[in-house]
Amino acid sequence: MNQRPDFCKRTYEFGSGTKLELGDRTLIMGILNATPDSFSDGGRYTNVEAAVAHAIAMVEDGADILDIGGESTRPGFEPVSAEEELHRILPVIRAVRQALPHIPLSIDTYKAETARQALEAGAHIINDIWGLKGDPNMAAVVAEYRCPVIINHNRHARDYNDLVPDVLADLQGSVSLAQAAGIEEDQIWLDPGIGFAKTHEDNLEMLGRLSELSALGYPVLLGTSRKRFIKQTLNLPVDELIEGTAATVVLGIAYGCQVMRVHDVKAIKRAAIMADAIVYRS
């Protein structure tokens, strides 16, 4: 008989009535890209008014968290300076914070100075695609602000000996960096890094073995939305990948993932509610 995943229970109170609870249902993180070159919606929300309108729409559709990014991380992306990244995101963070004061905001960055200023501007969570390894000062910033941090798996090269054990070991290395910096255990979330330093086959294998990641005892965020491996599997354009994304989300919930980072909030929220009715039953 299949067993219910052992979901992590966490409660975060960020002040001003902003609260986040993990462990009772799947949380939906809506993606808000303040970038001109993101792979599926680049340039659509660089204007502050457009960004706020999209943020409000995602919350109305069921988003529990909003993830704001100012640098594309699509394959082949061009890095931007912290100054440019801050120029893009700070006005959006402030405006969204004012429009949606009770919604937790995540900042998608691997730069410590960007993270610091984003937290000062009203962000609550750090989402680091380099798992605290991209900037030697990032772990100290997270520890100072006592904020949740999403540790994403990534590598500069695909040089695995054994994919899943190596991914888990890399993530444990990031957790060790967090612990050494004084980041509390209940502030750490993990992300398997689907699409980062992984082939099409690697992504599928990682998804099929997500229970090994959730077994580490940390909340797991899954970010598969509209990614290339879904496009390749279905042979469809990027704007027709909702069903493929939903399939990965439902699988992730069954394997113990607790937060889903997505573009198409309304559809994925519905899929998550249905999966939760099965997986989260007492």
Phi, psi and chi 1 to 4 in degrees:
 res  aa     phi    psi   chi1   chi2   chi3   chi4
   1 MET       -  134.7  179.1 -178.9  -68.0      -
   2 ASN   -67.9  139.9  -68.2  -30.6      -      -
   3 GLN  -102.9  149.0  -66.0 -173.2  -16.3      -
   4 ARG   -66.3  135.1  177.7 -175.5 -177.2  -84.2
   5 PRO   -60.2  152.3  -21.8   32.4      -      -
   6 ASP   -90.4   88.7 -173.7   15.4      -      -
   7 PHE   -74.3  141.3  -64.9  107.4      -      -
   8 CYS   -74.9  136.1  -63.4      -      -      -
   9 LYS   -98.1  124.2  -72.0  -85.6 -168.6  177.8
  10 ARG  -143.2  142.4  -58.4  -82.2 -168.7  -85.1
  11 THR  -129.0  127.4  -61.6      -      -      -
  12 TYR  -121.0  125.6  -56.9   96.5      -      -
  13 GLU  -115.4  115.3  -65.0 -172.2   10.5      -
  14 PHE   -98.5    1.1  -59.5  111.7      -      -
  15 GLY    91.9  162.9      -      -      -      -
  16 SER    55.7   30.0  -57.8      -      -      -
  17 GLY    80.5    4.9      -      -      -      -
  18 THR   -86.8  121.0  -50.8      -      -      -
  19 LYS  -139.3  149.0 -173.5  175.2 -179.3  179.5
  20 LEU  -140.0  131.6 -167.7   64.2      -      -
  21 GLU  -124.5  129.7  -65.8 -168.1   62.6      -
  22 LEU  -109.5  143.7  -75.6  170.7      -      -
  23 GLY   117.0  -12.4      -      -      -      -
  24 ASP  -105.8  -20.0  -64.4  -37.9      -      -
  25 ARG  -166.5  167.4   61.8  179.9  176.8   84.1
  26 THR   -73.1  133.2  -59.4      -      -      -
  27 LEU   -96.2  142.3  -60.7 -176.2      -      -
  28 ILE  -107.8  123.7  -56.8  -63.1      -      -
  29 MET  -103.8  115.2  173.5 -174.8  -80.5      -
  30 GLY   -84.5  137.5      -      -      -      -
  31 ILE   -89.8  126.7  -61.3  168.7      -      -
  32 LEU  -126.1   99.5 -177.5   54.5      -      -
  33 ASN   -93.4  111.6  -71.8  -41.4      -      -
  34 ALA   -94.1   54.1      -      -      -      -
  35 THR  -131.1  152.3   58.6      -      -      -
  36 PRO   -85.4   -9.1   30.0  -33.8      -      -
  37 ASP  -134.9   21.6   57.2  -15.2      -      -
  38 SER   -65.8  152.4  -68.0      -      -      -
  39 PHE   -66.4  -25.3   70.9   93.0      -      -
  40 SER  -120.6  -20.8   68.6      -      -      -
  41 ASP  -141.4   25.0   57.3    1.6      -      -
  42 GLY   -56.6  131.4      -      -      -      -
  43 GLY    87.9   -9.9      -      -      -      -
  44 ARG   -77.6  -26.7  -65.0 -179.8   62.1 -176.8
  45 TYR  -128.1   29.2  -50.8  115.4      -      -
  46 THR   -75.4  -25.1   53.7      -      -      -
  47 ASN   -77.1  132.8  174.6  -82.4      -      -
  48 VAL   -60.1  -42.8  172.7      -      -      -
  49 GLU   -62.0  -42.7  -70.0   74.7   18.1      -
  50 ALA   -65.4  -38.6      -      -      -      -
  51 ALA   -64.1  -44.2      -      -      -      -
  52 VAL   -65.0  -42.5  170.7      -      -      -
  53 ALA   -61.2  -41.3      -      -      -      -
  54 HIS   -68.2  -39.2 -173.9   52.6      -      -
  55 ALA   -60.5  -46.0      -      -      -      -
  56 ILE   -61.4  -42.3  -68.3  170.5      -      -
  57 ALA   -63.3  -40.9      -      -      -      -
  58 MET   -65.7  -39.5  -73.6 -166.0  -71.3      -
  59 VAL   -65.9  -41.3  170.0      -      -      -
  60 GLU   -62.0  -30.4  -70.4  174.6  -12.5      -
  61 ASP   -82.0   -7.6  -73.8  -17.9      -      -
  62 GLY   121.0    8.8      -      -      -      -
  63 ALA   -68.3  136.2      -      -      -      -
  64 ASP   -96.3  -26.3  -58.3  -72.5      -      -
  65 ILE  -138.8  149.5  -48.9  164.8      -      -
  66 LEU  -117.9  132.5  -63.7  174.9      -      -
  67 ASP  -109.2  112.3 -171.4   46.7      -      -
  68 ILE  -103.0  127.6  -60.2  171.3      -      -
  69 GLY  -129.4  145.5      -      -      -      -
  70 GLY  -119.3    9.7      -      -      -      -
  71 GLU  -143.7  124.0  178.4  176.6   -5.0      -
  72 SER   -65.3  141.6  172.4      -      -      -
  73 THR  -119.6   22.2   55.3      -      -      -
  74 ARG   -65.7  160.3   62.1 -176.8  173.0   81.9
  75 PRO   -55.6  131.4  -27.5   35.8      -      -
  76 GLY    80.4   14.7      -      -      -      -
  77 PHE   -65.7  153.5   76.4   95.9      -      -
  78 GLU   -96.0  118.7  -70.3  -67.6  -30.1      -
  79 PRO   -61.1  149.9  -21.2   32.5      -      -
  80 VAL  -120.4  158.8  -58.9      -      -      -
  81 SER   -70.7  161.1   66.2      -      -      -
  82 ALA   -61.1  -35.8      -      -      -      -
  83 GLU   -62.2  -44.8  -69.1   74.7   16.6      -
  84 GLU   -68.0  -41.2  175.0   60.8   23.6      -
  85 GLU   -60.3  -44.5 -169.4  176.9   23.3      -
  86 LEU   -66.1  -38.0  -72.2  163.5      -      -
  87 HIS   -58.5  -36.4  173.4   72.9      -      -
  88 ARG   -77.1  -40.3  -65.7  174.1 -179.7  179.4
  89 ILE   -95.9  -33.4   64.2  168.0      -      -
  90 LEU   -59.8  -45.4  -70.8 -178.3      -      -
  91 PRO   -62.5  -33.7  -21.4   33.0      -      -
  92 VAL   -69.5  -45.5  173.8      -      -      -
  93 ILE   -58.1  -48.1  -69.2  171.7      -      -
  94 ARG   -63.4  -42.2  -66.3 -179.4 -179.6  122.6
  95 ALA   -69.9  -42.0      -      -      -      -
  96 VAL   -67.1  -38.9  172.0      -      -      -
  97 ARG   -60.2  -39.5 -166.6   82.4 -176.2   92.1
  98 GLN   -70.7  -40.1 -176.2  172.8    7.5      -
  99 ALA   -75.0  -31.9      -      -      -      -
 100 LEU  -132.5   69.2  -60.8  163.1      -      -
 101 PRO   -65.7  -17.2   23.3  -34.0      -      -
 102 HIS  -102.4    4.1  -56.3  -51.5      -      -
 103 ILE   -98.0  124.1  -62.9  -62.7      -      -
 104 PRO   -62.8  138.5  -21.7   33.4      -      -
 105 LEU  -114.3  134.5  -56.7 -178.5      -      -
 106 SER  -108.6  144.5  167.2      -      -      -
 107 ILE  -112.0  122.9  174.1   62.6      -      -
 108 ASP   -89.6   95.1 -178.2   -0.7      -      -
 109 THR  -155.2  154.2 -173.0      -      -      -
 110 TYR  -113.0    5.9   55.6   89.2      -      -
 111 LYS  -100.5  128.3  -58.0 -176.9 -173.6   74.7
 112 ALA   -63.3  -41.9      -      -      -      -
 113 GLU   -67.9  -38.4 -175.3   57.1   28.1      -
 114 THR   -61.2  -44.1  -59.4      -      -      -
 115 ALA   -60.7  -45.4      -      -      -      -
 116 ARG   -60.0  -49.8 -179.8 -175.3  -62.3  -82.1
 117 GLN   -69.3  -32.4  -66.7 -162.7   38.9      -
 118 ALA   -65.7  -41.7      -      -      -      -
 119 LEU   -64.0  -40.6  -69.2  166.6      -      -
 120 GLU   -64.6  -31.5  -70.7  -71.5  -16.2      -
 121 ALA   -80.5  -10.8      -      -      -      -
 122 GLY   129.4   -0.2      -      -      -      -
 123 ALA   -73.0  160.2      -      -      -      -
 124 HIS  -122.4  -23.7  -51.6   94.0      -      -
 125 ILE  -133.5  143.4  -59.7  165.9      -      -
 126 ILE  -105.1  129.1  -59.4  -58.6      -      -
 127 ASN  -114.9  101.2 -177.6    9.6      -      -
 128 ASP  -107.7  110.6 -175.9   -7.8      -      -
 129 ILE   -67.3  -15.6   66.2  163.0      -      -
 130 TRP  -104.7   12.8  -78.9  105.5      -      -
 131 GLY    53.6   43.2      -      -      -      -
 132 LEU    72.8    6.4  -55.7  177.0      -      -
 133 LYS  -103.0   -7.7  -62.3  175.8 -178.8  177.5
 134 GLY   -84.3  -24.8      -      -      -      -
 135 ASP  -139.9  121.2 -175.1  -35.2      -      -
 136 PRO   -64.0  -13.4   23.0  -34.1      -      -
 137 ASN   -97.7   -4.6  -62.5  -45.7      -      -
 138 MET   -64.3  -45.4 -179.9   63.3   93.2      -
 139 ALA   -60.4  -37.7      -      -      -      -
 140 ALA   -65.3  -37.8      -      -      -      -
 141 VAL   -64.4  -46.0  170.0      -      -      -
 142 VAL   -60.3  -44.4  174.2      -      -      -
 143 ALA   -63.9  -40.4      -      -      -      -
 144 GLU   -63.4  -42.2  177.2 -175.6  -10.2      -
 145 TYR   -90.5   -5.2  -75.5   82.9      -      -
 146 ARG    51.3   47.1  -61.1  171.4   63.7   88.2
 147 CYS  -108.5  155.0   63.5      -      -      -
 148 PRO   -61.6  145.5  -22.5   34.3      -      -
 149 VAL  -130.7  132.0   60.2      -      -      -
 150 ILE   -95.4  113.1  -58.2  161.1      -      -
 151 ILE   -92.8  106.7  -68.4  174.4      -      -
 152 ASN   -91.4  141.2 -176.6   88.5      -      -
 153 HIS   -79.7  135.4  178.4  -97.2      -      -
 154 ASN  -158.3  157.3 -153.0  -15.4      -      -
 155 ARG  -145.6  155.8  -80.1 -170.3  177.4 -167.0
 156 HIS   -75.1  -25.8  -71.6  -73.8      -      -
 157 ALA  -142.2  149.4      -      -      -      -
 158 ARG   -84.5   85.6 -171.4 -162.1  169.9  -81.3
 159 ASP  -125.4   51.9   51.0   -1.5      -      -
 160 TYR   -80.4  145.6  -53.3  104.5      -      -
 161 ASN   -88.2  -40.0  -68.7  -45.7      -      -
 162 ASP  -149.7  109.7 -168.2  -10.4      -      -
 163 LEU   -48.7  -64.9  176.0   69.7      -      -
 164 VAL   -66.8  -47.0  174.8      -      -      -
 165 PRO   -58.0  -36.0  -26.4   36.7      -      -
 166 ASP   -68.8  -40.2  -73.2   -3.8      -      -
 167 VAL   -62.1  -45.5  167.7      -      -      -
 168 LEU   -63.0  -39.1  -60.8 -175.8      -      -
 169 ALA   -66.5  -40.1      -      -      -      -
 170 ASP   -61.5  -43.7  -71.4  -10.4      -      -
 171 LEU   -66.4  -37.7  -72.6  169.9      -      -
 172 GLN   -63.9  -33.6  -70.1  -80.1   23.8      -
 173 GLY   -63.2  -41.2      -      -      -      -
 174 SER   -65.8  -39.9  -70.7      -      -      -
 175 VAL   -60.8  -39.4  168.1      -      -      -
 176 SER   -63.2  -39.6  -65.1      -      -      -
 177 LEU   -60.7  -42.4  -72.1  174.9      -      -
 178 ALA   -61.9  -47.4      -      -      -      -
 179 GLN   -62.9  -40.9  -67.1  167.4  -25.6      -
 180 ALA   -64.2  -29.7      -      -      -      -
 181 ALA   -83.7   -7.6      -      -      -      -
 182 GLY    93.9   13.8      -      -      -      -
 183 ILE   -72.9  129.9  -62.3  171.5      -      -
 184 GLU   -72.4  148.8  -63.0  175.6   10.2      -
 185 GLU   -56.4  -39.8  -73.7  -73.8  -60.0      -
 186 ASP   -78.2    1.2   62.6   -1.1      -      -
 187 GLN   -96.3   -4.5  -56.6  -73.7   23.0      -
 188 ILE   -95.9  126.2  -61.8  170.5      -      -
 189 TRP  -117.6  154.7  -55.9    4.9      -      -
 190 LEU  -117.5  152.2  -58.4 -178.9      -      -
 191 ASP  -138.2  125.5 -178.5  -28.2      -      -
 192 PRO   -68.7   -7.8   26.6  -36.3      -      -
 193 GLY    69.9   44.6      -      -      -      -
 194 ILE   -60.6  128.2  -60.1  -61.2      -      -
 195 GLY    91.9   -6.5      -      -      -      -
 196 PHE  -106.5  116.7  -68.7   92.2      -      -
 197 ALA    53.6   40.1      -      -      -      -
 198 LYS  -142.0  140.5  -64.0  174.6 -175.4   66.5
 199 THR   -78.8  174.3   64.4      -      -      -
 200 HIS   -53.8  -47.2  178.9  -93.2      -      -
 201 GLU   -68.2  -36.3  -68.3   74.3   17.7      -
 202 ASP   -60.8  -45.1  -69.5  -19.5      -      -
 203 ASN   -60.7  -42.9  -70.8  -44.1      -      -
 204 LEU   -65.5  -41.1  -63.9  176.6      -      -
 205 GLU   -64.7  -42.9 -179.3  178.4   -4.9      -
 206 MET   -61.7  -42.4 -166.6   70.8 -124.0      -
 207 LEU   -63.4  -37.3  -76.0  167.3      -      -
 208 GLY   -73.0  -11.4      -      -      -      -
 209 ARG  -124.2   27.2  -63.1  174.3   63.8  178.5
 210 LEU   -61.9  -26.4  -75.2  170.5      -      -
 211 SER   -61.4  -26.9   58.3      -      -      -
 212 GLU   -69.8  -30.2  -64.7  175.7   48.2      -
 213 LEU   -76.5  -46.1  176.3   55.8      -      -
 214 SER   -64.5  -23.5   58.6      -      -      -
 215 ALA   -68.6  -13.0      -      -      -      -
 216 LEU   -70.4  -16.7  -64.5 -179.4      -      -
 217 GLY    96.7   11.5      -      -      -      -
 218 TYR  -112.6  152.3  -63.1   94.9      -      -
 219 PRO   -59.3  140.9  -21.5   32.2      -      -
 220 VAL  -115.4  127.5  175.8      -      -      -
 221 LEU   -99.1  136.9  178.4  145.1      -      -
 222 LEU  -117.5  125.0 -175.9   62.9      -      -
 223 GLY  -121.5   92.4      -      -      -      -
 224 THR  -115.1   -4.7   55.3      -      -      -
 225 SER   -54.4  121.1 -176.2      -      -      -
 226 ARG    57.1   22.4  -58.5 -176.9 -174.7  174.8
 227 LYS   -78.0  161.6  -72.2 -164.2  171.5  176.4
 228 ARG   -58.4  -36.3 -179.0  178.5  -64.4 -177.6
 229 PHE   -64.6  -30.4   80.3   98.5      -      -
 230 ILE   -71.4  -44.1  -59.9  175.4      -      -
 231 LYS   -57.5  -43.0 -177.6  178.2 -174.3  -66.4
 232 GLN   -69.0  -39.0  -69.2  173.7  -28.4      -
 233 THR   -65.6  -43.2  -59.8      -      -      -
 234 LEU   -92.2  -15.1  -61.1  178.1      -      -
 235 ASN    55.5   51.4 -167.6   26.9      -      -
 236 LEU  -129.8  158.6  -69.1  170.8      -      -
 237 PRO   -69.7  163.1   21.9  -31.1      -      -
 238 VAL   -62.9  -25.0   72.5      -      -      -
 239 ASP   -87.7    9.6   58.8   -9.0      -      -
 240 GLU  -125.1   36.1  -66.0 -173.7   27.6      -
 241 LEU  -111.8   16.3  -57.2 -178.8      -      -
 242 ILE   -63.4  -46.7  -65.7  177.2      -      -
 243 GLU   -64.3  -40.8  -64.3   90.8  -14.1      -
 244 GLY   -64.0  -42.3      -      -      -      -
 245 THR   -61.6  -44.6  -61.7      -      -      -
 246 ALA   -59.4  -37.9      -      -      -      -
 247 ALA   -61.6  -42.7      -      -      -      -
 248 THR   -67.9  -35.1   64.4      -      -      -
 249 VAL   -65.3  -47.5  164.1      -      -      -
 250 VAL   -61.9  -42.7  170.2      -      -      -
 251 LEU   -61.2  -43.8 -176.2   73.5      -      -
 252 GLY   -61.0  -41.1      -      -      -      -
 253 ILE   -62.0  -44.5  -66.2  169.0      -      -
 254 ALA   -61.7  -28.6      -      -      -      -
 255 TYR   -95.8    8.8  -74.5  166.2      -      -
 256 GLY   101.9    5.0      -      -      -      -
 257 CYS   -74.2  143.7  -59.8      -      -      -
 258 GLN  -116.2  -16.5  -65.2  178.4 -111.3      -
 259 VAL  -132.5  134.2 -174.7      -      -      -
 260 MET  -117.1  121.9  -58.9  -64.4  159.2      -
 261 ARG   -95.6  113.8 -177.9 -179.9 -177.7  -88.0
 262 VAL  -141.4  159.4  -59.8      -      -      -
 263 HIS   -88.2  -44.1  -61.5   85.6      -      -
 264 ASP   -94.6   79.2  -56.1  -69.1      -      -
 265 VAL   -62.9  -48.3  171.1      -      -      -
 266 LYS   -58.7  -50.3 -178.7 -178.3  -72.3 -173.8
 267 ALA   -66.2  -42.4      -      -      -      -
 268 ILE   -71.6  -33.5  -58.5  -54.2      -      -
 269 LYS   -59.4  -43.9  178.0   74.1  171.2 -175.5
 270 ARG   -63.2  -43.3  -68.9  172.9  177.6  171.7
 271 ALA   -62.3  -40.2      -      -      -      -
 272 ALA   -67.0  -40.0      -      -      -      -
 273 ILE   -59.7  -42.9  -69.8  170.9      -      -
 274 MET   -65.3  -44.9 -171.2   66.2 -117.4      -
 275 ALA   -64.0  -40.7      -      -      -      -
 276 ASP   -60.8  -36.8  -75.6   -3.0      -      -
 277 ALA   -59.9  -27.5      -      -      -      -
 278 ILE   -90.9  -48.6  -58.7  166.7      -      -
 279 VAL   -80.1  -36.6  176.3      -      -      -
 280 TYR   -89.4    6.8  -83.9   82.8      -      -
 281 ARG   -62.3  145.5   69.7 -169.8 -172.2  -76.4
 282 SER   -81.0      -   58.0      -      -      -
